[in-house]
Amino acid sequence: MDTPAAPSFRERFSTYFDREVAQKAAKSLHDGAEIGLTVGNEAFTFTREGGKNRVKDGAPHDPQLVFTMTPAAAESVLSHTSEDIGSIGIHIAKMVAVPEADKKITIQFKTGFLTLFGKGYFGVLASGGSQFASYLASKGLNGMGAFKDMLKKMRA
């Protein structure tokens, strides 16, 4: 008797991004915004279509961001079941800063400040509320100028 295959990370992230809290967090993103996600050797795309979050097989055509993580890091994101956008944002931000490679999320910015602004990405940050804003400020990201400087450094 065959054992059913475990759901792929794409399938699991599809369920994760379909949650009400994720729909609310990404509400400001314009249709066509694309984020690449790579977990181990599995690549898939988060996008917005018809005002809804969608996860598709394969790498994105024209991503603005690419998140890369190990399966262990993906499990940490997927197991963080908070329904608070700020708490989720802080959890992910901490994983970006963590030194341990197996727990780390790497973010590549594939476009500049104006494109990110125009596609609604800063609205995602704002949806985290004062809790997330305070956390980011404690790390030196306390305004649009600080984000522009960070993007310049990360794209260099």
C-alpha positions as CSV (number, residue, x, y, z in Angstrom):
1,M,0.0,0.0,0.0
2,D,1.4,3.4,-1.0
3,T,1.8,6.1,1.6
4,P,0.4,9.4,0.4
5,A,3.1,12.0,-0.4
6,A,3.5,14.8,2.1
7,P,2.3,18.1,0.8
8,S,4.9,20.2,-1.0
9,F,6.1,23.5,0.5
10,R,4.2,25.2,-2.4
11,E,1.0,23.6,-1.3
12,R,1.6,24.4,2.4
13,F,2.5,28.0,1.7
14,S,-0.6,28.3,-0.5
15,T,-2.7,27.4,2.5
16,Y,-0.6,29.7,4.7
17,F,-1.1,32.7,2.3
18,D,-4.8,31.9,1.9
19,R,-5.4,32.6,5.6
20,E,-7.5,35.8,6.4
21,V,-4.5,37.4,8.2
22,A,-2.3,36.9,5.1
23,Q,-5.0,38.3,2.8
24,K,-5.3,41.3,5.0
25,A,-1.5,41.8,5.2
26,A,-1.1,41.7,1.4
27,K,-4.2,43.7,0.6
28,S,-2.1,46.8,-0.4
29,L,-0.1,44.7,-3.0
30,H,-1.2,45.4,-6.6
31,D,-2.3,42.6,-8.9
32,G,0.8,41.2,-10.6
33,A,3.2,41.8,-7.7
34,E,5.5,38.8,-7.7
35,I,7.6,37.3,-4.9
36,G,9.8,34.3,-5.5
37,L,10.1,31.7,-2.7
38,T,12.7,29.0,-2.7
39,V,12.7,26.3,0.0
40,G,15.5,23.9,-0.5
41,N,15.3,23.0,-4.1
42,E,11.6,23.8,-4.5
43,A,10.8,27.2,-6.2
44,F,7.3,28.8,-6.4
45,T,5.7,32.2,-6.8
46,F,3.5,34.3,-4.5
47,T,1.4,36.8,-6.5
48,R,-1.8,38.8,-6.3
49,E,-4.6,38.1,-8.8
50,G,-8.0,39.6,-8.6
51,G,-7.1,41.1,-5.2
52,K,-6.4,37.7,-3.7
53,N,-3.2,35.9,-2.7
54,R,-2.1,33.1,-5.0
55,V,0.8,30.7,-5.0
56,K,1.9,29.1,-8.2
57,D,4.4,26.4,-9.2
58,G,7.8,27.6,-10.5
59,A,10.0,30.6,-10.2
60,P,8.4,34.0,-10.9
61,H,8.7,35.7,-14.3
62,D,9.6,39.2,-12.9
63,P,9.9,39.1,-9.1
64,Q,10.4,42.2,-7.0
65,L,11.6,40.1,-4.1
66,V,13.0,36.6,-3.7
67,F,12.9,34.8,-0.3
68,T,15.2,31.9,0.1
69,M,15.1,29.5,3.1
70,T,15.9,26.1,4.2
71,P,13.2,23.5,4.9
72,A,13.8,24.1,8.7
73,A,13.2,27.9,8.2
74,A,10.1,27.2,6.2
75,E,8.8,25.0,8.9
76,S,9.3,27.8,11.4
77,V,7.3,30.2,9.3
78,L,4.5,27.7,8.7
79,S,4.3,26.7,12.3
80,H,4.0,30.3,13.5
81,T,0.2,30.4,13.6
82,S,-0.3,33.9,15.0
83,E,-3.2,35.8,13.5
84,D,-1.5,39.2,14.3
85,I,0.3,40.8,11.3
86,G,2.8,42.6,13.5
87,S,3.8,39.4,15.3
88,I,4.2,37.5,12.0
89,G,6.3,40.4,10.6
90,I,8.6,40.4,13.7
91,H,9.0,36.6,13.5
92,I,10.1,36.8,9.8
93,A,12.3,39.8,10.4
94,K,14.1,38.0,13.2
95,M,14.6,35.0,10.8
96,V,16.3,37.4,8.3
97,A,18.7,38.6,11.0
98,V,19.4,35.2,12.6
99,P,23.1,34.0,12.2
100,E,22.3,30.3,12.0
101,A,22.2,29.3,8.3
102,D,19.5,26.6,8.8
103,K,17.1,29.1,10.4
104,K,17.8,32.0,8.1
105,I,15.6,33.7,5.5
106,T,17.5,35.5,2.8
107,I,15.7,38.3,1.0
108,Q,16.9,39.5,-2.4
109,F,15.5,42.8,-3.7
110,K,15.3,42.6,-7.5
111,T,13.9,46.1,-8.0
112,G,14.3,49.6,-6.5
113,F,12.4,51.7,-4.1
114,L,10.0,53.3,-6.5
115,T,8.8,50.0,-8.0
116,L,8.3,48.6,-4.5
117,F,6.4,51.7,-3.4
118,G,4.3,51.7,-6.6
119,K,3.4,48.0,-6.2
120,G,2.2,48.5,-2.7
121,Y,4.9,46.7,-0.7
122,F,5.2,49.5,1.9
123,G,1.5,49.0,2.7
124,V,2.4,45.4,3.7
125,L,4.9,46.9,6.3
126,A,2.3,49.4,7.5
127,S,-0.2,46.6,8.0
128,G,2.0,45.3,10.8
129,G,1.0,48.3,12.9
130,S,2.8,50.0,15.7
131,Q,4.2,46.7,17.1
132,F,6.0,45.9,13.8
133,A,7.0,49.6,13.2
134,S,8.6,49.8,16.7
135,Y,10.5,46.6,16.1
136,L,11.8,47.9,12.8
137,A,12.7,51.3,14.3
138,S,14.7,49.5,17.1
139,K,16.8,48.0,14.2
140,G,17.4,51.4,12.6
141,L,14.6,51.2,10.0
142,N,12.6,54.2,11.1
143,G,11.4,55.9,8.0
144,M,11.4,55.9,4.2
145,G,14.9,57.3,4.0
146,A,16.2,54.4,6.1
147,F,14.4,51.9,3.8
148,K,15.9,53.6,0.7
149,D,19.4,53.4,2.2
150,M,18.9,49.7,3.1
151,L,17.7,48.9,-0.4
152,K,20.7,50.6,-1.9
153,K,23.1,48.6,0.3
154,M,21.2,45.3,-0.4
155,R,21.1,45.8,-4.2
156,A,24.8,46.8,-4.4
